[in-house]
Amino acid sequence: MTTDPTQSAANSERAVLLVEDDLALSGYLASALRDAGYCVQAAHDRAQALKILAVPQPPALMLLDLGLPPHPGTMTEGLALLDAALRMAPSSKIIVLTGQDEDAAALEAVRRGAFDFLVKPATMATVFAALRRAELFVRQESRLTQVGEARLQLTARLGEGPKEAAATVEEQLLRRVLAATGYNVAETGRRLGLAREHVYYYLNKYGIRRPD
């Protein structure tokens, strides 16, 4: 695993977590991204990526190859990481890369909250275009936060009814505000109009813990 030592840069909207198990391709992409001014942290499997994400302010952008070890021939590991990443960093923009079944991968990536989907091999021009779109959303969502609004994404199973959908939105909103405040409970309560003890109630309800 390689990481950029500049923590302040890692907190910016141009910080990218690159998750790719092909070391040669990972090195090429990381070099091209750094040359373009991005701060890049690279991981080659789910465990390494989760360590990078387990900070109060994780990278705002992610390039994620769905085919990761120990099952690089399937989407299992990549999709599991996609789910975990959006729980840990709900405002991050995840761009999925895959060389597998395009339709099936795109459907699952969109269902689970991916920002964009690229088919390998993707040109650097295509990758940069996707990152620029993602950066735009990061900036605009940051502006929304500053005026007391949040843009949420929800994929709901219709048969589960509105109660389950409401709980999903509730958890996502809490996670997003916690991430924006650096897990400051008092500030999170202020932004959500909740008493401190109510914030703790929701933390326990959804099993949310502050990143180490």
Accessible surface in RSA format (square Angstrom, percent):
REM  Atomic radii and reference values for relative SASA: ProtOr
REM  Chains: A
REM  Algorithm: Lee & Richards
REM  Probe-radius: 1.40
REM  Slices: 20
REM RES _ NUM      All-atoms   Total-Side   Main-Chain    Non-polar    All polar
REM                ABS   REL    ABS   REL    ABS   REL    ABS   REL    ABS   REL
RES MET A   1   104.65  54.2  48.47  32.1  56.17 133.7  48.47  41.2  56.17  74.4
RES THR A   2    76.69  54.5  72.51  73.5   4.18  10.0  72.18  96.9   4.52   6.8
RES THR A   3    70.65  50.3  47.67  48.3  22.98  54.8  18.60  25.0  52.05  78.7
RES ASP A   4    37.32  26.1  27.09  27.0  10.23  24.2   2.73   6.4  34.59  34.5
RES PRO A   5   128.13  93.4  93.22  85.0  34.91 126.9 104.83  86.6  23.30 144.8
RES THR A   6    65.56  46.6  59.69  60.5   5.87  14.0  40.16  53.9  25.40  38.4
RES GLN A   7   105.11  58.8 100.02  73.1   5.09  12.1  58.24 124.0  46.87  35.6
RES SER A   8    87.62  74.0  69.56  92.8  18.06  41.6  52.96 112.8  34.66  48.6
RES ALA A   9    34.95  32.1  27.93  43.1   7.03  16.0  34.95  49.2   0.00   0.0
RES ALA A  10     4.04   3.7   3.99   6.2   0.06   0.1   3.99   5.6   0.06   0.1
RES ASN A  11    58.94  40.6  32.05  31.0  26.89  64.7  12.01  28.9  46.93  45.4
RES SER A  12    46.62  39.4  36.51  48.7  10.11  23.3  41.13  87.6   5.49   7.7
RES GLU A  13    56.40  32.4  49.79  37.7   6.62  15.8  17.90  34.6  38.50  31.4
RES ARG A  14    79.86  33.5  79.86  40.7   0.00   0.0  41.88  57.2  37.98  23.0
RES ALA A  15     0.88   0.8   0.88   1.4   0.00   0.0   0.88   1.2   0.00   0.0
RES VAL A  16     0.31   0.2   0.00   0.0   0.31   0.8   0.00   0.0   0.31   0.9
RES LEU A  17     0.45   0.2   0.45   0.3   0.00   0.0   0.45   0.3   0.00   0.0
RES LEU A  18     0.28   0.2   0.28   0.2   0.00   0.0   0.28   0.2   0.00   0.0
RES VAL A  19     0.55   0.4   0.00   0.0   0.55   1.3   0.00   0.0   0.55   1.5
RES GLU A  20     1.08   0.6   1.08   0.8   0.00   0.0   0.42   0.8   0.67   0.5
RES ASP A  21    45.27  31.7  30.38  30.2  14.90  35.2   4.23  10.0  41.04  40.9
RES ASP A  22    70.74  49.5  62.21  61.9   8.53  20.2  21.14  49.7  49.60  49.5
RES LEU A  23   119.95  66.8 107.33  76.8  12.62  31.7 107.61  75.6  12.34  33.2
RES ALA A  24    83.27  76.6  62.14  95.9  21.14  48.1  74.25 104.6   9.02  23.9
RES LEU A  25    54.86  30.6  50.28  36.0   4.58  11.5  54.20  38.1   0.66   1.8
RES SER A  26     3.49   2.9   3.49   4.7   0.00   0.0   0.75   1.6   2.74   3.8
RES GLY A  27    40.73  50.2   0.00   N/A  40.73  50.2  34.84  95.6   5.89  13.2
RES TYR A  28   128.44  60.0 119.55  68.0   8.88  23.1  95.72  71.9  32.71  40.3
RES LEU A  29     9.07   5.1   9.07   6.5   0.00   0.0   9.07   6.4   0.00   0.0
RES ALA A  30     5.67   5.2   5.67   8.7   0.00   0.0   5.67   8.0   0.00   0.0
RES SER A  31    58.02  49.0  53.33  71.2   4.69  10.8  27.92  59.4  30.10  42.2
RES ALA A  32    21.19  19.5  13.07  20.2   8.12  18.5  18.74  26.4   2.46   6.5
RES LEU A  33     0.00   0.0   0.00   0.0   0.00   0.0   0.00   0.0   0.00   0.0
RES ARG A  34    94.56  39.7  79.05  40.3  15.51  36.9  44.21  60.4  50.34  30.5
RES ASP A  35   125.44  87.9  87.36  87.0  38.09  90.1  31.55  74.3  93.89  93.6
RES ALA A  36    43.96  40.4  17.86  27.6  26.09  59.4  30.90  43.5  13.05  34.6
RES GLY A  37    50.24  62.0   0.00   N/A  50.24  62.0  31.70  87.0  18.55  41.5
RES TYR A  38    12.40   5.8   5.32   3.0   7.08  18.4   2.54   1.9   9.85  12.1
RES CYS A  39    12.99   9.8   8.50   9.5   4.49  10.5  11.25  28.5   1.74   1.9
RES VAL A  40     0.00   0.0   0.00   0.0   0.00   0.0   0.00   0.0   0.00   0.0
RES GLN A  41    23.25  13.0  23.25  17.0   0.00   0.0   0.83   1.8  22.42  17.0
RES ALA A  42     2.23   2.1   2.23   3.4   0.00   0.0   2.23   3.1   0.00   0.0
RES ALA A  43     0.00   0.0   0.00   0.0   0.00   0.0   0.00   0.0   0.00   0.0
RES HIS A  44    35.24  19.3  34.73  24.1   0.51   1.3  26.20  27.0   9.03  10.5
RES ASP A  45    41.83  29.3  41.83  41.6   0.00   0.0   7.49  17.6  34.34  34.2
RES ARG A  46    79.23  33.3  78.76  40.1   0.47   1.1   8.06  11.0  71.17  43.1
RES ALA A  47    62.52  57.5  54.49  84.1   8.03  18.3  59.08  83.2   3.45   9.1
RES GLN A  48    45.97  25.7  45.94  33.6   0.03   0.1  12.98  27.6  33.00  25.0
RES ALA A  49     0.00   0.0   0.00   0.0   0.00   0.0   0.00   0.0   0.00   0.0
RES LEU A  50    50.11  27.9  49.22  35.2   0.88   2.2  49.33  34.6   0.77   2.1
RES LYS A  51   147.99  72.2 131.47  80.7  16.51  39.3  78.47  70.6  69.52  74.0
RES ILE A  52    12.55   7.1   4.13   3.1   8.42  20.3  10.23   7.4   2.32   6.3
RES LEU A  53     1.93   1.1   1.15   0.8   0.78   2.0   1.15   0.8   0.78   2.1
RES ALA A  54    33.43  30.7  29.31  45.2   4.12   9.4  29.34  41.3   4.09  10.8
RES VAL A  55    45.48  29.9  43.60  39.5   1.88   4.5  43.60  37.9   1.88   5.1
RES PRO A  56    42.31  30.8  41.07  37.4   1.24   4.5  41.07  33.9   1.24   7.7
RES GLN A  57    93.24  52.1  87.58  64.0   5.66  13.5  19.86  42.3  73.38  55.7
RES PRO A  58    21.56  15.7  11.30  10.3  10.26  37.3  11.32   9.3  10.24  63.7
RES PRO A  59     5.45   4.0   3.08   2.8   2.37   8.6   3.08   2.5   2.37  14.7
RES ALA A  60    18.43  16.9  13.96  21.5   4.47  10.2  18.01  25.4   0.42   1.1
RES LEU A  61     0.34   0.2   0.00   0.0   0.34   0.9   0.00   0.0   0.34   0.9
RES MET A  62     2.23   1.2   2.23   1.5   0.00   0.0   2.23   1.9   0.00   0.0
RES LEU A  63     0.00   0.0   0.00   0.0   0.00   0.0   0.00   0.0   0.00   0.0
RES LEU A  64     0.00   0.0   0.00   0.0   0.00   0.0   0.00   0.0   0.00   0.0
RES ASP A  65     7.44   5.2   7.44   7.4   0.00   0.0   0.06   0.1   7.38   7.4
RES LEU A  66     0.00   0.0   0.00   0.0   0.00   0.0   0.00   0.0   0.00   0.0
RES GLY A  67     6.74   8.3   0.00   N/A   6.74   8.3   4.19  11.5   2.54   5.7
RES LEU A  68     0.00   0.0   0.00   0.0   0.00   0.0   0.00   0.0   0.00   0.0
RES PRO A  69    46.32  33.8  44.05  40.2   2.26   8.2  44.45  36.7   1.87  11.6
RES PRO A  70    98.72  72.0  74.30  67.7  24.43  88.8  79.95  66.0  18.77 116.6
RES HIS A  71    95.31  52.1  90.72  63.1   4.58  11.7  53.66  55.3  41.64  48.5
RES PRO A  72    71.45  52.1  61.21  55.8  10.24  37.2  61.45  50.7  10.00  62.2
RES GLY A  73    66.45  81.9   0.00   N/A  66.45  81.9  38.93 106.8  27.52  61.6
RES THR A  74    65.01  46.2  61.34  62.2   3.67   8.7  64.79  87.0   0.22   0.3
RES MET A  75    37.35  19.3  33.90  22.4   3.45   8.2  33.90  28.8   3.45   4.6
RES THR A  76    81.73  58.1  72.84  73.8   8.89  21.2  54.06  72.6  27.67  41.8
RES GLU A  77    16.32   9.4  16.32  12.3   0.00   0.0   0.00   0.0  16.32  13.3
RES GLY A  78     0.00   0.0   0.00   N/A   0.00   0.0   0.00   0.0   0.00   0.0
RES LEU A  79    13.60   7.6  13.60   9.7   0.00   0.0  13.60   9.6   0.00   0.0
RES ALA A  80    27.06  24.9  19.68  30.4   7.39  16.8  24.41  34.4   2.65   7.0
RES LEU A  81     0.00   0.0   0.00   0.0   0.00   0.0   0.00   0.0   0.00   0.0
RES LEU A  82     0.00   0.0   0.00   0.0   0.00   0.0   0.00   0.0   0.00   0.0
RES ASP A  83    42.74  29.9  37.70  37.5   5.04  11.9  14.99  35.3  27.75  27.7
RES ALA A  84     9.08   8.3   9.08  14.0   0.00   0.0   9.08  12.8   0.00   0.0
RES ALA A  85     0.03   0.0   0.03   0.0   0.00   0.0   0.03   0.0   0.00   0.0
RES LEU A  86    35.71  19.9  29.82  21.3   5.89  14.8  30.21  21.2   5.50  14.8
RES ARG A  87   117.82  49.5 116.16  59.2   1.66   4.0  41.76  57.1  76.06  46.1
RES MET A  88    52.04  26.9  45.15  29.9   6.89  16.4  41.09  34.9  10.95  14.5
RES ALA A  89     3.65   3.4   2.51   3.9   1.14   2.6   3.65   5.1   0.00   0.0
RES PRO A  90    11.36   8.3   2.69   2.4   8.67  31.5   3.57   2.9   7.79  48.4
RES SER A  91    49.38  41.7  46.35  61.9   3.03   7.0  17.77  37.9  31.61  44.3
RES SER A  92     7.85   6.6   1.78   2.4   6.07  14.0   2.67   5.7   5.19   7.3
RES LYS A  93    11.60   5.7  11.26   6.9   0.34   0.8   5.76   5.2   5.85   6.2
RES ILE A  94     0.74   0.4   0.01   0.0   0.73   1.8   0.01   0.0   0.73   2.0
RES ILE A  95     0.00   0.0   0.00   0.0   0.00   0.0   0.00   0.0   0.00   0.0
RES VAL A  96     0.00   0.0   0.00   0.0   0.00   0.0   0.00   0.0   0.00   0.0
RES LEU A  97     6.67   3.7   6.67   4.8   0.00   0.0   6.67   4.7   0.00   0.0
RES THR A  98     0.21   0.1   0.13   0.1   0.08   0.2   0.07   0.1   0.13   0.2
RES GLY A  99    57.44  70.8   0.00   N/A  57.44  70.8  19.38  53.2  38.07  85.3
RES GLN A 100    52.38  29.3  35.65  26.1  16.74  39.9  35.70  76.0  16.68  12.7
RES ASP A 101    91.19  63.9  73.57  73.2  17.63  41.7  35.95  84.6  55.24  55.1
RES GLU A 102    92.86  53.3  87.42  66.1   5.44  13.0  18.21  35.2  74.65  61.0
RES ASP A 103   116.64  81.7 108.37 107.9   8.27  19.6  34.69  81.7  81.95  81.7
RES ALA A 104    39.73  36.5  32.36  49.9   7.37  16.8  38.90  54.8   0.83   2.2
RES ALA A 105     0.00   0.0   0.00   0.0   0.00   0.0   0.00   0.0   0.00   0.0
RES ALA A 106    26.56  24.4  26.30  40.6   0.26   0.6  26.55  37.4   0.00   0.0
RES LEU A 107   104.77  58.3  98.80  70.7   5.97  15.0 104.25  73.2   0.52   1.4
RES GLU A 108    31.73  18.2  31.73  24.0   0.00   0.0  17.02  32.9  14.72  12.0
RES ALA A 109     0.09   0.1   0.09   0.1   0.00   0.0   0.09   0.1   0.00   0.0
RES VAL A 110    93.98  61.8  92.31  83.6   1.67   4.0  92.35  80.2   1.63   4.4
RES ARG A 111    92.14  38.7  82.57  42.1   9.56  22.8  25.10  34.3  67.04  40.6
RES ARG A 112    86.03  36.1  67.94  34.6  18.10  43.1  19.65  26.9  66.38  40.2
RES GLY A 113    15.89  19.6   0.00   N/A  15.89  19.6   7.20  19.8   8.68  19.4
RES ALA A 114    11.01  10.1   1.44   2.2   9.57  21.8   1.44   2.0   9.57  25.4
RES PHE A 115    52.37  26.2  24.01  14.9  28.36  73.8  29.14  17.7  23.23  66.5
RES ASP A 116    32.09  22.5  25.05  24.9   7.04  16.7   9.50  22.4  22.59  22.5
RES PHE A 117    37.80  18.9  23.56  14.6  14.24  37.1  23.56  14.3  14.24  40.8
RES LEU A 118    14.83   8.3  11.98   8.6   2.85   7.2  14.83  10.4   0.00   0.0
RES VAL A 119    62.63  41.2  50.93  46.1  11.70  28.2  50.93  44.2  11.70  31.7
RES LYS A 120    52.93  25.8  42.18  25.9  10.75  25.6  25.51  23.0  27.42  29.2
RES PRO A 121   138.74 101.1 115.70 105.5  23.04  83.7 120.41  99.4  18.33 113.9
RES ALA A 122    30.69  28.2   3.04   4.7  27.64  62.9   8.33  11.7  22.35  59.2
RES THR A 123    87.53  62.3  78.43  79.5   9.10  21.7  83.15 111.7   4.39   6.6
RES MET A 124    31.00  16.1  25.56  16.9   5.43  12.9  24.87  21.1   6.12   8.1
RES ALA A 125    73.49  67.6  60.66  93.6  12.82  29.2  67.20  94.6   6.28  16.6
RES THR A 126    56.95  40.5  51.82  52.5   5.13  12.2  33.37  44.8  23.58  35.7
RES VAL A 127     1.65   1.1   1.65   1.5   0.00   0.0   1.65   1.4   0.00   0.0
RES PHE A 128    42.06  21.0  42.06  26.1   0.00   0.0  42.06  25.5   0.00   0.0
RES ALA A 129    29.98  27.6  28.09  43.3   1.89   4.3  28.88  40.7   1.11   2.9
RES ALA A 130     0.00   0.0   0.00   0.0   0.00   0.0   0.00   0.0   0.00   0.0
RES LEU A 131     0.00   0.0   0.00   0.0   0.00   0.0   0.00   0.0   0.00   0.0
RES ARG A 132   141.46  59.4 135.99  69.3   5.46  13.0  62.31  85.2  79.15  48.0
RES ARG A 133   111.88  47.0 109.47  55.8   2.42   5.8  61.61  84.2  50.28  30.5
RES ALA A 134     0.00   0.0   0.00   0.0   0.00   0.0   0.00   0.0   0.00   0.0
RES GLU A 135     7.63   4.4   7.63   5.8   0.00   0.0   1.96   3.8   5.66   4.6
RES LEU A 136    83.20  46.3  83.20  59.5   0.00   0.0  83.20  58.4   0.00   0.0
RES PHE A 137    71.44  35.7  70.45  43.6   1.00   2.6  71.44  43.3   0.00   0.0
RES VAL A 138    23.59  15.5  20.20  18.3   3.39   8.2  22.07  19.2   1.52   4.1
RES ARG A 139    94.83  39.8  91.12  46.5   3.70   8.8  39.34  53.8  55.48  33.6
RES GLN A 140    74.19  41.5  73.17  53.5   1.02   2.4  36.33  77.3  37.87  28.7
RES GLU A 141    11.94   6.9  10.14   7.7   1.80   4.3   9.93  19.2   2.01   1.6
RES SER A 142    52.51  44.4  44.84  59.8   7.68  17.7  26.76  57.0  25.75  36.1
RES ARG A 143   150.73  63.3 148.63  75.8   2.10   5.0  42.39  57.9 108.34  65.7
RES LEU A 144    58.77  32.7  58.40  41.8   0.37   0.9  58.69  41.2   0.08   0.2
RES THR A 145    45.00  32.0  36.43  36.9   8.58  20.4  23.38  31.4  21.63  32.7
RES GLN A 146   142.62  79.8 104.29  76.2  38.33  91.3  42.74  91.0  99.89  75.8
RES VAL A 147   106.99  70.4  75.62  68.5  31.37  75.6  84.44  73.4  22.54  61.1
RES GLY A 148    70.84  87.4   0.00   N/A  70.84  87.4  37.28 102.3  33.57  75.2
RES GLU A 149   101.20  58.1  90.11  68.2  11.10  26.4  35.59  68.8  65.61  53.6
RES ALA A 150    42.20  38.8  11.02  17.0  31.18  70.9  12.69  17.9  29.51  78.2
RES ARG A 151   102.46  43.0  94.43  48.1   8.03  19.1  35.05  47.9  67.41  40.9
RES LEU A 152    53.72  29.9  25.12  18.0  28.60  71.9  25.52  17.9  28.20  75.9
RES GLN A 153    77.96  43.6  67.61  49.4  10.35  24.6  40.29  85.8  37.68  28.6
RES LEU A 154    72.71  40.5  39.22  28.1  33.49  84.2  40.81  28.7  31.90  85.8
RES THR A 155    76.70  54.6  47.21  47.9  29.49  70.3  41.05  55.1  35.65  53.9
RES ALA A 156    45.35  41.7  19.96  30.8  25.39  57.8  24.77  34.9  20.58  54.5
RES ARG A 157   159.64  67.0 149.79  76.4   9.85  23.5  50.04  68.4 109.61  66.4
RES LEU A 158   170.73  95.1 146.26 104.6  24.47  61.5 150.53 105.7  20.20  54.3
RES GLY A 159    84.76 104.5   0.00   N/A  84.76 104.5  45.50 124.8  39.27  87.9
RES GLU A 160    98.65  56.6  75.87  57.4  22.78  54.2  33.73  65.2  64.92  53.0
RES GLY A 161    27.20  33.5   0.00   N/A  27.20  33.5  24.27  66.6   2.93   6.6
RES PRO A 162   116.55  84.9 109.21  99.6   7.34  26.7 114.24  94.3   2.31  14.4
RES LYS A 163   171.26  83.6 162.76  99.9   8.50  20.2 111.85 100.7  59.41  63.3
RES GLU A 164    89.28  51.3  88.45  66.9   0.83   2.0  18.61  36.0  70.67  57.7
RES ALA A 165    20.70  19.0  17.81  27.5   2.89   6.6  19.88  28.0   0.82   2.2
RES ALA A 166    61.57  56.6  49.89  77.0  11.69  26.6  57.49  81.0   4.08  10.8
RES ALA A 167    33.34  30.7  29.53  45.6   3.81   8.7  32.87  46.3   0.47   1.2
RES THR A 168    62.08  44.2  57.51  58.3   4.57  10.9  35.52  47.7  26.56  40.1
RES VAL A 169    49.55  32.6  49.55  44.9   0.00   0.0  49.55  43.1   0.00   0.0
RES GLU A 170    59.25  34.0  51.79  39.2   7.46  17.8  26.16  50.6  33.09  27.0
RES GLU A 171    41.47  23.8  41.47  31.4   0.00   0.0   4.86   9.4  36.62  29.9
RES GLN A 172    31.78  17.8  28.56  20.9   3.21   7.6  17.62  37.5  14.16  10.7
RES LEU A 173    57.68  32.1  57.68  41.3   0.00   0.0  57.68  40.5   0.00   0.0
RES LEU A 174     5.75   3.2   5.19   3.7   0.55   1.4   5.31   3.7   0.44   1.2
RES ARG A 175    29.50  12.4  29.49  15.0   0.01   0.0   5.46   7.5  24.04  14.6
RES ARG A 176    21.81   9.2  20.58  10.5   1.23   2.9   8.37  11.4  13.43   8.1
RES VAL A 177    15.39  10.1  14.40  13.0   0.99   2.4  15.39  13.4   0.00   0.0
RES LEU A 178     1.08   0.6   1.08   0.8   0.00   0.0   1.08   0.8   0.00   0.0
RES ALA A 179    15.90  14.6   9.69  15.0   6.21  14.1  10.08  14.2   5.82  15.4
RES ALA A 180    50.51  46.4  15.15  23.4  35.36  80.4  27.98  39.4  22.53  59.7
RES THR A 181    20.20  14.4   0.10   0.1  20.10  47.9   7.38   9.9  12.81  19.4
RES GLY A 182    21.75  26.8   0.00   N/A  21.75  26.8  14.93  41.0   6.82  15.3
RES TYR A 183    20.49   9.6  10.98   6.2   9.50  24.7   6.57   4.9  13.92  17.2
RES ASN A 184    74.18  51.2  66.60  64.4   7.58  18.2  15.09  36.3  59.09  57.1
RES VAL A 185    21.23  14.0  17.11  15.5   4.12   9.9  17.11  14.9   4.12  11.2
RES ALA A 186    54.46  50.1  42.38  65.4  12.08  27.5  46.52  65.5   7.94  21.0
RES GLU A 187    45.48  26.1  42.96  32.5   2.52   6.0  21.62  41.8  23.86  19.5
RES THR A 188     0.00   0.0   0.00   0.0   0.00   0.0   0.00   0.0   0.00   0.0
RES GLY A 189     2.47   3.0   0.00   N/A   2.47   3.0   2.16   5.9   0.31   0.7
RES ARG A 190   165.73  69.6 140.98  71.9  24.74  58.9  74.27 101.5  91.46  55.4
RES ARG A 191   103.74  43.6  67.87  34.6  35.87  85.4  28.45  38.9  75.30  45.6
RES LEU A 192    46.89  26.1  20.43  14.6  26.46  66.5  24.83  17.4  22.06  59.4
RES GLY A 193    68.15  84.0   0.00   N/A  68.15  84.0  36.62 100.5  31.53  70.6
RES LEU A 194    55.35  30.8  41.16  29.4  14.19  35.7  44.89  31.5  10.46  28.1
RES ALA A 195    44.37  40.8  27.85  43.0  16.52  37.6  38.77  54.6   5.60  14.8
RES ARG A 196   129.38  54.3 121.72  62.0   7.65  18.2  50.09  68.5  79.29  48.1
RES GLU A 197   114.70  65.9 105.80  80.0   8.90  21.2  53.62 103.7  61.08  49.9
RES HIS A 198    92.84  50.7  92.84  64.5   0.00   0.0  60.19  62.0  32.64  38.0
RES VAL A 199     0.00   0.0   0.00   0.0   0.00   0.0   0.00   0.0   0.00   0.0
RES TYR A 200    96.65  45.1  96.45  54.9   0.20   0.5  73.34  55.1  23.31  28.7
RES TYR A 201   124.36  58.1 119.23  67.8   5.13  13.3  89.02  66.9  35.34  43.6
RES TYR A 202    47.82  22.3  47.82  27.2   0.00   0.0  10.90   8.2  36.91  45.5
RES LEU A 203    21.21  11.8  21.21  15.2   0.00   0.0  21.21  14.9   0.00   0.0
RES ASN A 204   107.38  74.0  87.29  84.4  20.09  48.4  25.80  62.1  81.57  78.8
RES LYS A 205   103.77  50.6  66.20  40.6  37.57  89.5  51.44  46.3  52.33  55.7
RES TYR A 206    38.23  17.8  19.39  11.0  18.84  49.0  25.84  19.4  12.39  15.3
RES GLY A 207    47.95  59.1   0.00   N/A  47.95  59.1  24.76  68.0  23.19  51.9
RES ILE A 208     6.42   3.7   1.02   0.8   5.40  13.0   2.54   1.8   3.87  10.5
RES ARG A 209   166.67  70.0 149.46  76.2  17.21  41.0  78.52 107.3  88.15  53.4
RES ARG A 210   136.06  57.1 114.60  58.4  21.46  51.1  52.39  71.6  83.67  50.7
RES PRO A 211    22.55  16.4   9.01   8.2  13.55  49.2  18.67  15.4   3.88  24.1
RES ASP A 212   161.83 113.4 116.47 115.9  45.36 107.3  69.72 164.1  92.10  91.9
END  Absolute sums over single chains surface
CHAIN  1 A    10803.0       8615.9       2187.0       6244.5       4558.4
END  Absolute sums over all chains
TOTAL         10803.0       8615.9       2187.0       6244.5       4558.4
